[in-house]
Amino acid sequence: MNADPQQRLVVAVQTDVGCVRTENEDTVYGAGAEAAAGWLALLAVADGVGGHDAGAEASRLAVSGAVKSLANSAGDPAANPQGRLLAAFTAANQQVRGLAGSASERAPGTTLTLLGLDASTLALGHIGDSRAYRWRRGQLTQLSEDHTAVAEEVRRGTLTSEQAAESPFRHALVRGIGLADTVEPQVLTAPVELGDVFLLCSDGLWEYVGDPDLSAVLRRAAEPAVVCQQLVALARARGTADNVSVACAFYGTPLPAEASPPPAPAARRNWVLVALAVLLLSLGLGVIAAAVYSLKAAGKRPDQQPAPTAPTSPLVVPTPYPPMPPIETAAPPPHRPTGASSSPSSDQDASSGSTARTSRPTRPTSTGGGGNATPGGQGGGTKAGSSKSQSGNTGSNGAVGTTTPDKNKSPVVSETPPPTPPQENPPEGPSGGIEPRH
C-alpha cells in the first residue's frame, strides 16, 4: 500500500442491537493489511436468522469460517479473487450447516457479505439481503443484489419496488448460508479509484435509512468511523426494529461530486482530435457563409438578372375639349365729331355722343328722302317737318348709330333700335378707325 496519506485505506465497523430486540444476531468484521487475508483491507457483515442464540452463532461461524478460508488461500499464487471467494462461502456454509439438529426451533442461517480491497481492484462475495454500496464522486451505487422472494419478483418485473417495500415477505430469503447443502453467492470484481468509499450494512440500516440519507452522510463525513456512528444513530432515531451493523472503508480522501480523475493520455488525444475536427468544420461553414454573403451583396449572376423595364411617363388625361382662349374686345378710342362739332356747342355734343355710346349702335333710318351718310362727312339732310334729325356714319373716328342734334336741342337716342347681329372685331381701316357698315 502506498504510504501517501491521500492514498491510505482506512476501515471502521460498528453494530447495535436496535430499538426492539434484546439480542444482537449480527456479526461485523473489518481489518487492515495485517489481517486482511491477502488484501489491503477486508470487510464482512453477517445477519443471522433462526432466532436468538442460533442466529447469532450462525453469523459468527459464517464470518470466521470465511476469513479463515481466505487467509489460507492468500499464499496461493494460482488462486484468483473469484475462486478464493467461492471457496470462502463454501467453508462458511459447512460451518453453519454443522449447527443443524440442535435444540433450536428451526435450522439456523445467515446472510454474508465480504469485500476485499487492494490498490486497484475490489472483490465482492454476497448472499442474502445485506448490502454493499460504493460512493464515488457524489454517486451512490448498490453493488450487491438482494436474495429475497420479493426481490426476485421485482427483477422479473412482476412487482414494483414500491410493492416490494410493503410486502410482508420482503425478508424471506431464497438464498443464504446454512439454508442448503450448497451455496450460490454473487461474486464480482471491479476497479478501484482513489477517493472511493465502500459501505456494507445489514437490513436493519437500509430499511430505515434510504439512499438519499446514506448519500447525505457520506457526502459530509470525513472518515469511516464518523460514517458508522452517524448511520447507526440515524437508524435508531427512526426506531429500527432489527439489529444494525455497518462496515466502512475510505480509499484515500473522498472526492467531491464535481471532481474527477485526470483523463488518460489516449483520452486526451481523442479529445484533441475531436476539438480540431469541430474547429475545421466551423471554419468551413464560415467560409461558405462568407461566400454566400458576397454573392448576395454583388447581385445575382448576369443570366439571372431581371429584364430591364421601360421608364414610365406621367399619366396625361386628355380633356374632352380644348380650352377656350379669353375673348378680348377692344374699346373704341375716344373721338370728337368733326364738322358740326366745331360749333360752340361741341362740349354738349361730346357729352351727347358719350350718352349715345351707352346703347348699341344702330343703322340710321330716314323717312323722307334725306341724304345718305358718307364716309368722312356729316349727315346730308333732314326730313321736312320733322323735329328730329339723324346722321350717318361719322367717318373713320365717328361713333356708329349716334344722332347729331341741332345746336339748340339736346341729343336724342333712337327709341326703337332694330336688333343687330353680334359684331366681330372689325378690321382697322387705313386711318386706324372702324370701317363703316354698308
C-alpha positions, 0 to 999 in steps of 0.5 A, a space after each residue: 500500500 502506498 504510504 501517501 496519506 491521500 492514498 491510505 485505506 482506512 476501515 471502521 465497523 460498528 453494530 447495535 442491537 436496535 430499538 426492539 430486540 434484546 439480542 444482537 444476531 449480527 456479526 461485523 468484521 473489518 481489518 487492515 493489511 495485517 489481517 486482511 487475508 491477502 488484501 489491503 483491507 477486508 470487510 464482512 457483515 453477517 445477519 443471522 436468522 433462526 432466532 436468538 442464540 442460533 442466529 447469532 452463532 450462525 453469523 459468527 461461524 459464517 464470518 470466521 469460517 470465511 476469513 479463515 478460508 481466505 487467509 489460507 488461500 492468500 499464499 496461493 499464487 494460482 488462486 484468483 479473487 473469484 475462486 478464493 471467494 467461492 471457496 470462502 462461502 463454501 467453508 462458511 456454509 459447512 460451518 453453519 450447516 454443522 449447527 443443524 439438529 440442535 435444540 433450536 426451533 428451526 435450522 439456523 442461517 445467515 446472510 454474508 457479505 465480504 469485500 476485499 480491497 487492494 490498490 486497484 481492484 475490489 472483490 465482492 462475495 454476497 448472499 442474502 439481503 445485506 448490502 454493499 454500496 460504493 460512493 464515488 464522486 457524489 454517486 451512490 451505487 448498490 453493488 450487491 443484489 438482494 436474495 429475497 422472494 420479493 426481490 426476485 419478483 421485482 427483477 422479473 418485473 412482476 412487482 414494483 419496488 414500491 410493492 416490494 417495500 410493503 410486502 410482508 415477505 420482503 425478508 424471506 430469503 431464497 438464498 443464504 448460508 446454512 439454508 442448503 447443502 450448497 451455496 450460490 453467492 454473487 461474486 464480482 470484481 471491479 476497479 478501484 479509484 482513489 477517493 472511493 468509499 465502500 459501505 456494507 450494512 445489514 437490513 436493519 440500516 437500509 430499511 430505515 435509512 434510504 439512499 438519499 440519507 446514506 448519500 447525505 452522510 457520506 457526502 459530509 463525513 470525513 472518515 469511516 468511523 464518523 460514517 458508522 456512528 452517524 448511520 447507526 444513530 440515524 437508524 435508531 432515531 427512526 426506531 429500527 426494529 432489527 439489529 444494525 451493523 455497518 462496515 466502512 472503508 475510505 480509499 484515500 480522501 473522498 472526492 467531491 461530486 464535481 471532481 474527477 480523475 485526470 483523463 488518460 493520455 489516449 483520452 486526451 488525444 481523442 479529445 484533441 482530435 475531436 476539438 480540431 475536427 469541430 474547429 475545421 468544420 466551423 471554419 468551413 461553414 464560415 467560409 461558405 457563409 462568407 461566400 454566400 454573403 458576397 454573392 448576395 451583396 454583388 447581385 445575382 449572376 448576369 443570366 439571372 438578372 431581371 429584364 430591364 423595364 421601360 421608364 414610365 411617363 406621367 399619366 396625361 388625361 386628355 380633356 374632352 375639349 380644348 380650352 377656350 382662349 379669353 375673348 378680348 374686345 377692344 374699346 373704341 378710342 375716344 373721338 370728337 365729331 368733326 364738322 358740326 362739332 366745331 360749333 360752340 356747342 361741341 362740349 354738349 355734343 361730346 357729352 351727347 355722343 358719350 350718352 349715345 355710346 351707352 346703347 348699341 349702335 344702330 343703322 340710321 333710318 330716314 323717312 323722307 328722302 334725306 341724304 345718305 351718310 358718307 364716309 368722312 362727312 356729316 349727315 346730308 339732310 333732314 326730313 321736312 317737318 320733322 323735329 328730329 334729325 339723324 346722321 350717318 356714319 361719322 367717318 373713320 373716328 365717328 361713333 356708329 348709330 349716334 344722332 347729331 342734334 341741332 345746336 339748340 336741342 339736346 341729343 336724342 337716342 333712337 327709341 326703337 333700335 332694330 336688333 343687330 347681329 353680334 359684331 366681330 372685331 372689325 378690321 382697322 381701316 387705313 386711318 386706324 378707325 372702324 370701317 363703316 357698315 354698308 
